[in-house]
């Protein structure tokens, strides 16, 4: 509002009244003294506030209009006396009771008689304030969206300049909005996209050719630290004030790619596990024939020059059985005998053996955090797994180093499970084994758990150590992770489900035997069911030598026919996996319908009677191939007695 009509700053009352009459129709002018008493009230004020002139003149302006100032009235009066003017935004109350937002300007004028008055011009800015409030609300809403939207959102103009950068985008790219807004979006791209980006926008504006706009596309982003990552980009377009605005939504695909890679790796390991498990099953049948016949020969052969050769062959067959056991472990088809155990106590008691095995140049440390580290686990198998890890660590530290085992309870939450879909959430006991060795390259890590993969020299290892660990942990309901960097060592983490119970010690039976031991026998009738003729003949020969009457069958159907005809059969000794449409467990169910008192002993090259849901097999009612004559004799006698 111009106040050029007041010049100079002195005037008579008559002149001032004339000015208000002339200018007040279109302007909201109030004249009052420092005491606030109104002397002039323009027609514009009547329209603006609803108070007529005769209602306003003589009243105190701030009382009449319920004025709300942005600062104390004393401070405003001080500025008026010192500067002869003041301006700011105030709030008045209309006669009808609603607020009026006002842009006010006051000027001090000294009248000819020496009296100082204040001429106040007011403009109604209520509509402007409401509009500003709506804009501020929309901006706040937009800011809240930018701050909470899970996907990164970036807005750029048609020149590629970033105008808005969400909180998620700050986290994703590792750069603050203030540092990127006003700069070109190409700063978030690696080459060659960085150099070509401006041409992409120019070509689109010139030709309308769409490459990304309106479509989802997988591209590569670059963080502030220079690291690259895959991202899914969706770009929308709009126009404002004749210029294009592009909004991009960015989704980080790093986690999805990792999950997909883990899934592919799990599927590959599962396929290899099925293959190796099948090979081990068939190989165990062969070892059963070899070791069984060697036992029979050794028992009948007098001690002489051939005896050491026989024992050497038996030892070789035993080594073959250990290899198949490792293959079965990888394929998750080994026999487990899980018992309650405290991993802290178990590993501590195992430390002395590890120290002797690793040698003096390896500094062995065991750290146990907390207590009550109870799990259901096959203790000997776990110790075997830790021994394999330790031996690999020793080989990775030819000049010595340190091997640290840490045990603690952890909770795997939903966020962790999202990264590893095969993992369930819950409480686990973590065994973390860390060495200071040479570490692994990415290629070696990719194949580390595969059977027969090894970086050792020919003859120095079978490549089954870590694969056995992998299978054992998976079969135990756990989770396995490998962390390694070249030159920085390796950490293997084993997560086993925590059990809230007191640990108990499991006694491990020693089933090793000598072929010349006196074996328990009997005269009962035993039905042997085995599809492999050579394995069947070994079993028949062993049982016959123990005094049993033996009947044999090559499949389940023949066995049922024999059972129906011969009521003297006391025990059924059957393979679990057999062709012909009926497996060993199905045969057992049918046999018990006919003979509820029939004793049943299972055997399997998989060494796991629980395969495929065969939970009904009770402990002690099965044998793993290859088994010794003593194993067979003791187990049969236990069942019959």
TAFENVEN-V724373 format. One record per residue. N is the residue number from 1. RES is the residue in one small letter. PSI is psi in whole degrees, 0 to 359 (NA if undefined). Layout:
N;RES;PSI, N;RES;PSI
This chain:
1;x;127, 2;x;141, 3;x;32, 4;x;342, 5;x;346, 6;x;92, 7;x;120, 8;x;189, 9;x;19, 10;x;144, 11;x;160, 12;x;164, 13;x;325, 14;x;317, 15;x;317, 16;x;317, 17;x;319, 18;x;318, 19;x;317, 20;x;319, 21;x;317, 22;x;312, 23;x;340, 24;x;345, 25;x;323, 26;x;353, 27;x;151, 28;x;94, 29;x;131, 30;x;132, 31;x;128, 32;x;166, 33;x;183, 34;x;341, 35;x;356, 36;x;358, 37;x;126, 38;x;130, 39;x;334, 40;x;138, 41;x;110, 42;x;165, 43;x;328, 44;x;325, 45;x;325, 46;x;317, 47;x;325, 48;x;322, 49;x;346, 50;x;352, 51;x;131, 52;x;164, 53;x;314, 54;x;343, 55;x;335, 56;x;319, 57;x;133, 58;x;347, 59;x;159, 60;x;122, 61;x;318, 62;x;337, 63;x;317, 64;x;317, 65;x;5, 66;x;53, 67;x;135, 68;x;117, 69;x;155, 70;x;348, 71;x;166, 72;x;144, 73;x;330, 74;x;322, 75;x;322, 76;x;317, 77;x;322, 78;x;316, 79;x;324, 80;x;320, 81;x;324, 82;x;321, 83;x;353, 84;x;11, 85;x;158, 86;x;144, 87;x;151, 88;x;183, 89;x;130, 90;x;172, 91;x;128, 92;x;162, 93;x;124, 94;x;158, 95;x;328, 96;x;0, 97;x;357, 98;x;158, 99;x;147, 100;x;118, 101;x;131, 102;x;135, 103;x;111, 104;x;143, 105;x;128, 106;x;142, 107;x;137, 108;x;129, 109;x;133, 110;x;122, 111;x;168, 112;x;336, 113;x;6, 114;x;353, 115;x;135, 116;x;126, 117;x;161, 118;x;124, 119;x;118, 120;x;123, 121;x;132, 122;x;136, 123;x;131, 124;x;116, 125;x;24, 126;x;315, 127;x;319, 128;x;319, 129;x;320, 130;x;319, 131;x;318, 132;x;321, 133;x;319, 134;x;319, 135;x;316, 136;x;321, 137;x;318, 138;x;320, 139;x;320, 140;x;320, 141;x;317, 142;x;319, 143;x;321, 144;x;323, 145;x;314, 146;x;328, 147;x;335, 148;x;341, 149;x;129, 150;x;332, 151;x;147, 152;x;136, 153;x;130, 154;x;133, 155;x;132, 156;x;160, 157;x;184, 158;x;356, 159;x;3, 160;x;10, 161;x;131, 162;x;127, 163;x;342, 164;x;141, 165;x;114, 166;x;166, 167;x;319, 168;x;325, 169;x;323, 170;x;315, 171;x;320, 172;x;314, 173;x;352, 174;x;33, 175;x;142, 176;x;152, 177;x;320, 178;x;334, 179;x;344, 180;x;330, 181;x;134, 182;x;353, 183;x;167, 184;x;141, 185;x;339, 186;x;344, 187;x;346, 188;x;14, 189;x;146, 190;x;164, 191;x;150, 192;x;354, 193;x;326, 194;x;311, 195;x;334, 196;x;354, 197;x;315, 198;x;325, 199;x;326, 200;x;311, 201;x;316, 202;x;320, 203;x;321, 204;x;314, 205;x;324, 206;x;319, 207;x;342, 208;x;8, 209;x;122, 210;x;128, 211;x;322, 212;x;324, 213;x;124, 214;x;358, 215;x;153, 216;x;139, 217;x;140, 218;x;120, 219;x;181, 220;x;129, 221;x;165, 222;x;126, 223;x;171, 224;x;332, 225;x;3, 226;x;350, 227;x;148, 228;x;154, 229;x;151, 230;x;141, 231;x;151, 232;x;125, 233;x;128, 234;x;129, 235;x;128, 236;x;162, 237;x;143, 238;x;176, 239;x;141, 240;x;125, 241;x;37, 242;x;0, 243;x;148, 244;x;144, 245;x;132, 246;x;129, 247;x;123, 248;x;134, 249;x;126, 250;x;130, 251;x;125, 252;x;124, 253;x;6, 254;x;312, 255;x;318, 256;x;318, 257;x;322, 258;x;318, 259;x;316, 260;x;320, 261;x;319, 262;x;321, 263;x;316, 264;x;318, 265;x;318, 266;x;319, 267;x;321, 268;x;315, 269;x;324, 270;x;317, 271;x;315, 272;x;322, 273;x;318, 274;x;320, 275;x;310, 276;x;325, 277;x;319, 278;x;319, 279;x;315, 280;x;321, 281;x;311, 282;x;322, 283;x;325, 284;x;325, 285;x;317, 286;x;318, 287;x;327, 288;x;317, 289;x;313, 290;x;305, 291;x;325, 292;x;313, 293;x;324, 294;x;321, 295;x;316, 296;x;316, 297;x;315, 298;x;324, 299;x;329, 300;x;346, 301;x;129, 302;x;154, 303;x;128, 304;x;197, 305;x;339, 306;x;343, 307;x;314, 308;x;326, 309;x;319, 310;x;317, 311;x;324, 312;x;321, 313;x;321, 314;x;320, 315;x;320, 316;x;320, 317;x;323, 318;x;320, 319;x;322, 320;x;323, 321;x;324, 322;x;321, 323;x;316, 324;x;328, 325;x;321, 326;x;321, 327;x;318, 328;x;325, 329;x;315, 330;x;318, 331;x;3, 332;x;39, 333;x;17, 334;x;162, 335;x;123, 336;x;144, 337;x;74, 338;x;135, 339;x;163, 340;x;129, 341;x;146, 342;x;115, 343;x;329, 344;x;312, 345;x;320, 346;x;313, 347;x;323, 348;x;317, 349;x;342, 350;x;350, 351;x;319, 352;x;318, 353;x;318, 354;x;319, 355;x;319, 356;x;325, 357;x;320, 358;x;330, 359;x;171, 360;x;339, 361;x;2, 362;x;121, 363;x;109, 364;x;125, 365;x;142, 366;x;123, 367;x;120, 368;x;117, 369;x;121, 370;x;197, 371;x;182, 372;x;58, 373;x;54, 374;x;136, 375;x;161, 376;x;111, 377;x;152, 378;x;102, 379;x;312, 380;x;322, 381;x;322, 382;x;317, 383;x;322, 384;x;321, 385;x;315, 386;x;325, 387;x;318, 388;x;317, 389;x;317, 390;x;320, 391;x;321, 392;x;320, 393;x;319, 394;x;316, 395;x;334, 396;x;354, 397;x;66, 398;x;333, 399;x;15, 400;x;173, 401;x;203, 402;x;146, 403;x;116, 404;x;127, 405;x;123, 406;x;134, 407;x;129, 408;x;163, 409;x;140, 410;x;162, 411;x;123, 412;x;117, 413;x;185, 414;x;325, 415;x;321, 416;x;318, 417;x;332, 418;x;325, 419;x;333, 420;x;89, 421;x;335, 422;x;356, 423;x;134, 424;x;155, 425;x;158, 426;x;189, 427;x;134, 428;x;160, 429;x;126, 430;x;127, 431;x;113, 432;x;119, 433;x;117, 434;x;130, 435;x;169, 436;x;36, 437;x;200, 438;x;344, 439;x;179, 440;x;145, 441;x;168, 442;x;323, 443;x;318, 444;x;319, 445;x;323, 446;x;329, 447;x;6, 448;x;325, 449;x;3, 450;x;141, 451;x;143, 452;x;4, 453;x;126, 454;x;149, 455;x;2, 456;x;165, 457;x;159, 458;x;130, 459;x;354, 460;x;351, 461;x;154, 462;x;343, 463;x;19, 464;x;354, 465;x;300, 466;x;330, 467;x;323, 468;x;318, 469;x;314, 470;x;309, 471;x;320, 472;x;315, 473;x;316, 474;x;317, 475;x;334, 476;x;6, 477;x;18, 478;x;192, 479;x;142, 480;x;135, 481;x;147, 482;x;126, 483;x;129, 484;x;144, 485;x;142, 486;x;126, 487;x;357, 488;x;9, 489;x;184, 490;x;142, 491;x;128, 492;x;125, 493;x;127, 494;x;120, 495;x;120, 496;x;139, 497;x;130, 498;x;141, 499;x;123, 500;x;72, 501;x;164, 502;x;140, 503;x;147, 504;x;154, 505;x;140, 506;x;130, 507;x;129, 508;x;116, 509;x;141, 510;x;111, 511;x;9, 512;x;144, 513;x;164, 514;x;142, 515;x;343, 516;x;1, 517;x;149, 518;x;121, 519;x;141, 520;x;142, 521;x;196, 522;x;183, 523;x;6, 524;x;167, 525;x;130, 526;x;131, 527;x;118, 528;x;122, 529;x;113, 530;x;128, 531;x;333, 532;x;115, 533;x;321, 534;x;319, 535;x;320, 536;x;318, 537;x;323, 538;x;314, 539;x;318, 540;x;315, 541;x;318, 542;x;313, 543;x;323, 544;x;321, 545;x;341, 546;x;358, 547;x;357, 548;x;150, 549;x;125, 550;x;131, 551;x;140, 552;x;151, 553;x;147, 554;x;350, 555;x;171, 556;x;322, 557;x;317, 558;x;322, 559;x;320, 560;x;321, 561;x;319, 562;x;318, 563;x;323, 564;x;330, 565;x;328, 566;x;107, 567;x;358, 568;x;352, 569;x;122, 570;x;333, 571;x;137, 572;x;119, 573;x;105, 574;x;145, 575;x;151, 576;x;311, 577;x;111, 578;x;148, 579;x;177, 580;x;6, 581;x;352, 582;x;123, 583;x;175, 584;x;322, 585;x;326, 586;x;322, 587;x;318, 588;x;319, 589;x;315, 590;x;321, 591;x;323, 592;x;339, 593;x;320, 594;x;317, 595;x;92, 596;x;337, 597;x;2, 598;x;130, 599;x;143, 600;x;131, 601;x;124, 602;x;155, 603;x;153, 604;x;142, 605;x;339, 606;x;341, 607;x;33, 608;x;99, 609;x;345, 610;x;7, 611;x;135, 612;x;30, 613;x;25, 614;x;62, 615;x;344, 616;x;346, 617;x;116, 618;x;156, 619;x;139, 620;x;1, 621;x;24, 622;x;158, 623;x;140, 624;x;134, 625;x;143, 626;x;138, 627;x;156, 628;x;168, 629;x;323, 630;x;318, 631;x;313, 632;x;316, 633;x;313, 634;x;316, 635;x;318, 636;x;317, 637;x;322, 638;x;317, 639;x;316, 640;x;330, 641;x;NA
